[in-house]
Amino acid sequence: MSKVQSWGRYPYVPQDAHPIAWRDSAATVWRGVADGERTTLVFGNGRSYGDSCLASSGHVIQTLPLDRLICADWQSGILRAEPGITLEQILDVAVPRGWMLPVTPGTKYATLGGAIANDVHGKNHHVRGTFGRHVRRFCLLRSDGTQFECAPDSHPEFFAATIGGLGMTGLIGWAEIQLMPIKSSMLDVTSIRFANLDEFFTLSERLDALHEYSVAWVDCQSRDAALGRGIFMVGDHASGGRLEVERRKTRTVPFTSPIPIFNRLTLRAFNELYYRRQRADEVKSTVSYDSYFYPLDSLLEWNRIYGRSGFQQYQCVMPALAARDATRAILDAIARSGTGSILAVLKRCGHLGSPGLLSFPLEGTSLALDFPQREASNRKLFERLDAIVRESGGRLYPAKDAHMSGEDFRVAYPQWEQVEALRDPALLSRFWERTTRV
């Protein structure tokens, strides 16, 4: 039995992992864990940042060995696989055949089951919505030994509660998804430097509808007239060319730093260099899908740079009408706090709804930043940011959260009670326990 933890390493609560190697042994493994610990949680590859992937009991059922491709129709792009298969493994077989994940988060190391449980989204939310919109059906296993197929027309209540349901409804035995056709594994990308937040919104309003992918890096240390400056990146799959899986060289952070590598001075210097590294205001390039979607995956164990205390990601979304003012207020509060993030990602989400009850995105603007874990300063800053998000009618992303109050969660996700009603009694995460126990 190995120990696993969340990607943010905060809260630091290592979990005992009980692996499932075969689908027909799932009930036996589950029963063995549940009998001794009462509750458990399904755990994939540990790419969730906070405590939504941590079991209240400290014992998780790990599905990573369940990584088999069951079947695929390469004419229609319909693929069925076990929940532990990673997005990388899917891409390895799909891309050379002219198919792409229709929605992908910023890491290819997430599992299929995790992508469904967190209803992940990506740079093309304004075009294709969340991952859950492309899930056709899946098999759900429950702790009482029952299993059944879920789809929009078969057990629809469990279908909706499982997509984005944070693993509360059962163990996914297999899932079937619809892939997206592509003609090349390359993307045509345009990068535009913008001087402040207003320019970001102007670019986004003009260009989002013209491109498949849209996202921006923001200098969260900038202030005053330069508040919210950054680099805006739009992209589209190339209309022709090769279809191949790129094998990028990877490097590994060899050890966990005693303290965070980035402090106030180094963070300001990094952001200045990153903003200035693009010499022209606009640059066009053609890049591989791997380097465009997964830049951080080339640095393995990058979470170690935040030190032994780990880090928290703060990811929020604000409704369209309030987004500009709320985003400005958030960036101003961060800049004034003297802390910040090298990985500040800003993007606009579209209007397409999700079939999942607890899906995070809504039509508006999403902002995500990583903060080294410093208890006192983070608490003070997050309280201010939470108030801004709350007043805007926005919400935080449970898959990235380690601090959201129960009241904020229940107000922002009122359908949590429907998920609770369908929750498998043998499943309970630390996140669910702290946010739903009134």
Sequence and secondary structure as in RCSB ss.txt:
>XXXX:A:sequence
MSKVQSWGRYPYVPQDAHPIAWRDSAATVWRGVADGERTTLVFGNGRSYGDSCLASSGHVIQTLPLDRLICADWQ
SGILRAEPGITLEQILDVAVPRGWMLPVTPGTKYATLGGAIANDVHGKNHHVRGTFGRHVRRFCLLRSDGTQFEC
APDSHPEFFAATIGGLGMTGLIGWAEIQLMPIKSSMLDVTSIRFANLDEFFTLSERLDALHEYSVAWVDCQSRDA
ALGRGIFMVGDHASGGRLEVERRKTRTVPFTSPIPIFNRLTLRAFNELYYRRQRADEVKSTVSYDSYFYPLDSLL
EWNRIYGRSGFQQYQCVMPALAARDATRAILDAIARSGTGSILAVLKRCGHLGSPGLLSFPLEGTSLALDFPQRE
ASNRKLFERLDAIVRESGGRLYPAKDAHMSGEDFRVAYPQWEQVEALRDPALLSRFWERTTRV
>XXXX:A:secstr
 EEE  TT  S   EEEEE  SGGGHHHHHHHHHHHHS B EE S    SSTTSBTTSEEEE TT   EEEEETT
TTEEEE TT BHHHHHHHHGGGTEE SS  S TTSBHHHHHHTT   TTHHHH  GGGGEEEEEEE TTS EEEE
BTTBSHHHHHHHTTSTT S EEEEEEEE EE S SEEEEEEEEESSHHHHHHHHHHHGGG SEEEEEE TT  GG
GTT EEEEEEEE SSS         EE  S  SS S  HHHHHHHHHHHHHS  SSEEEEEEEHHHHH GGGGEE
TGGGGG TT EEEEEEEEEHHHHHHHHHHHHHHHHHHT   S  EEEEE S   SSTT    SEEEEEEEEE  H
HHHHHHHHHHHHHHHHHT EE GGG SS  HHHHHHH TTHHHHHHH  TTB BHHHHHHH  
